[in-house]
Amino acid sequence: MLSSFTHDVVIVGAGPAGAACALALRHSGLRVALLDKARFPRDKVCGDAIPGPTLRHLSRLDATYGPELHALLAPHRTDARYSRLLAPGGRSLRIRWHNPAFNCARLPFDDALLTLVRRHTATEILENCAIRRIALDETGVTIQLAEAGREPLRAALVIGCDGANSVVARQVGAAAQLDRAHHCAAVRAYYDGVADAPTDTSDFYFLREFGAGYCWVFPVGGGRYNVGLGVLSEEVAARRLDLKAELRQLLATHPHLAPRFAGAGLLTPITGFGLPLGGSGRPVHGPRWLLCGDAAALIDPLQGHGIDKAVHSGILAAGQVLRSFQTGRFDQEFLSEYARQVKHHIGRELTRRYRLMQLLAGKAWLVDLAVRAAAWPWLQRRLVRLVG
Ligand SMILES: Cc1cc2nc3c(=O)[nH]c(=O)nc-3n(C[C@H](O)[C@H](O)[C@H](O)COP(=O)(O)OP(=O)(O)OC[C@H]3O[C@@H](n4cnc5c(N)ncnc54)[C@H](O)[C@@H]3O)c2cc1C
């Protein structure tokens, strides 16, 4: 057993959760390592809709982060003030959202977050650095790296921010097997030349042929569109769906989508990735470990948004790190305060939204009714409040 620490805290994964956690530890005086298997800038399969609360959480840490991010992302982002919802029966609804949100490809967005970490913190950033195994003992955590011959890292605490296929979550036993009822499978690709596609409007298509899920067309600036399809993994497995083929088929034959994509160009391969949904009750803490973001299964089951929850949980985890180092306590009981905060600030709402998703799943008539009813301004205001 190794006893000398290479770091106080090791954050595994430098996506939104890991970057936010490192930013929130900027004044801690702790030796923080932030490691990622990729070299940035790196792509992440996503819808690229950056939810409004993301910047609010970061700005609460430091008022300069918002303007800095805006400056870094100016050439890459587009404001998304409106959404068009197309119900299975064909009725559509245009909504103006309360929260100012924007769309931005994850390649520049996540790179900009990491730039903030470089500028504002003394974090040691280790790229091209995949973890393979974690060993917990009474005195610390040993993190073994995938690259042959690299010395393991040793710290008092490990924060798992390594996304939907989290090695940390698997190693600590928090995500032993895929929970398909709380998991969504999704594919996306970038297109240009999409017709009837205002640059400030994100389109959601709810489809009769899929119980829980939707197809999206989101503008991401520069004439490019992020186009994708997400479906609950239970349904994908039960019907043996090939989502790449389903998306191609939809864009070619759906009465509203086909005319829009008749002259569109596919810019990238169609790529798939998973979304671990909130409401699953996945443990987020244990002795000497915490999980954040997708590793903690904190994606909104209704909309598929997880970037804001990743940032929020990363910041909450940093608060727990500070409390642990102030008291010298890293045991499961003490770390349960983090789990309590995640449940209070994020988890309860996600559980409610999971139930709502289940209520709507497979009931095209109910979605049709909701879209029809939301034409009334009073109900529309309530819908906007409910969804975001
Ligand atoms: C198709 C799709 C569409 C989506 N659309 C949206 C959307 O429009 N808006 C939204 O808010 N959310 C969306 N999401 C969810 C969103 O992408 C995630 O919630 C968000 O990326 C979570 O951030 P994170 O930091 O937890 O994980 P990630 O962003 O996945 O970052 C994890 C990091 O860990 C690194 N890593 C992984 N394994 C290891 C390892 N073994 N060793 C070292 N490093 C490792 C990875 O390289 C990565 O950089 C979508 C997801 C999918 C799949």
The ligand as a MOL file (V3000), in Angstrom:
LIG
                    3D

  0  0  0     0  0            999 V3000
M  V30 BEGIN CTAB
M  V30 COUNTS 53 58 0 0 0
M  V30 BEGIN ATOM
M  V30 1 C -26.7490 12.4940 -27.6930 0
M  V30 2 C -26.7120 13.3320 -26.4310 0
M  V30 3 C -27.3210 14.5790 -26.4500 0
M  V30 4 C -27.2410 15.3930 -25.3030 0
M  V30 5 N -27.7460 16.6700 -25.3790 0
M  V30 6 C -27.5990 17.5000 -24.3350 0
M  V30 7 C -27.9600 18.8730 -24.4550 0
M  V30 8 O -28.3550 19.3430 -25.5230 0
M  V30 9 N -27.8340 19.6670 -23.3630 0
M  V30 10 C -27.3550 19.1820 -22.1730 0
M  V30 11 O -27.2980 19.9290 -21.1890 0
M  V30 12 N -26.9650 17.8890 -22.0530 0
M  V30 13 C -27.0390 17.0470 -23.1100 0
M  V30 14 N -26.5900 15.7550 -23.0060 0
M  V30 15 C -26.0030 15.3080 -21.7430 0
M  V30 16 C -24.5960 15.9070 -21.5910 0
M  V30 17 O -23.8120 15.5850 -22.7150 0
M  V30 18 C -23.9390 15.3640 -20.3120 0
M  V30 19 O -24.8720 15.4410 -19.2570 0
M  V30 20 C -22.6930 16.1440 -19.9180 0
M  V30 21 O -21.6920 16.0050 -20.8910 0
M  V30 22 C -22.1720 15.6290 -18.5630 0
M  V30 23 O -20.9410 16.2310 -18.2530 0
M  V30 24 P -19.8600 15.3960 -17.3970 0
M  V30 25 O -18.7550 16.3530 -17.1170 0
M  V30 26 O -20.5170 14.6880 -16.2910 0
M  V30 27 O -19.3510 14.2410 -18.3780 0
M  V30 28 P -18.6260 14.3590 -19.8140 0
M  V30 29 O -18.9640 15.6290 -20.4830 0
M  V30 30 O -18.9480 13.0850 -20.5200 0
M  V30 31 O -17.0790 14.3870 -19.4520 0
M  V30 32 C -16.4630 13.2320 -18.9400 0
M  V30 33 C -14.9770 13.3210 -19.2100 0
M  V30 34 O -14.3350 12.1820 -18.5920 0
M  V30 35 C -13.3490 11.6830 -19.4570 0
M  V30 36 N -13.1520 10.2620 -19.1400 0
M  V30 37 C -14.0060 9.2390 -19.3570 0
M  V30 38 N -13.4710 8.0850 -18.9370 0
M  V30 39 C -12.2470 8.3760 -18.4420 0
M  V30 40 C -11.2020 7.5900 -17.8850 0
M  V30 41 N -11.2950 6.2540 -17.7530 0
M  V30 42 N -10.0680 8.2100 -17.4800 0
M  V30 43 C -9.9510 9.5590 -17.6180 0
M  V30 44 N -10.9020 10.3480 -18.1540 0
M  V30 45 C -12.0460 9.7650 -18.5630 0
M  V30 46 C -13.9100 11.9060 -20.8550 0
M  V30 47 O -12.8710 11.9710 -21.8270 0
M  V30 48 C -14.6400 13.2510 -20.6960 0
M  V30 49 O -13.8290 14.3460 -21.0640 0
M  V30 50 C -26.6220 14.9160 -24.1250 0
M  V30 51 C -26.0370 13.6450 -24.1180 0
M  V30 52 C -26.0610 12.8700 -25.2600 0
M  V30 53 C -25.3880 11.5290 -25.2620 0
M  V30 END ATOM
M  V30 BEGIN BOND
M  V30 1 1 1 2
M  V30 2 1 2 3
M  V30 3 2 2 52
M  V30 4 2 3 4
M  V30 5 1 4 5
M  V30 6 1 4 50
M  V30 7 2 5 6
M  V30 8 1 6 7
M  V30 9 1 6 13
M  V30 10 2 7 8
M  V30 11 1 7 9
M  V30 12 1 9 10
M  V30 13 2 10 11
M  V30 14 1 10 12
M  V30 15 2 12 13
M  V30 16 1 13 14
M  V30 17 1 14 15
M  V30 18 1 14 50
M  V30 19 1 15 16
M  V30 20 1 16 17
M  V30 21 1 16 18
M  V30 22 1 18 19
M  V30 23 1 18 20
M  V30 24 1 20 21
M  V30 25 1 20 22
M  V30 26 1 22 23
M  V30 27 1 23 24
M  V30 28 2 24 25
M  V30 29 1 24 26
M  V30 30 1 24 27
M  V30 31 1 27 28
M  V30 32 2 28 29
M  V30 33 1 28 30
M  V30 34 1 28 31
M  V30 35 1 31 32
M  V30 36 1 32 33
M  V30 37 1 33 34
M  V30 38 1 33 48
M  V30 39 1 34 35
M  V30 40 1 35 36
M  V30 41 1 35 46
M  V30 42 1 36 37
M  V30 43 1 36 45
M  V30 44 2 37 38
M  V30 45 1 38 39
M  V30 46 1 39 40
M  V30 47 2 39 45
M  V30 48 1 40 41
M  V30 49 2 40 42
M  V30 50 1 42 43
M  V30 51 2 43 44
M  V30 52 1 44 45
M  V30 53 1 46 47
M  V30 54 1 46 48
M  V30 55 1 48 49
M  V30 56 2 50 51
M  V30 57 1 51 52
M  V30 58 1 52 53
M  V30 END BOND
M  V30 END CTAB
M  END
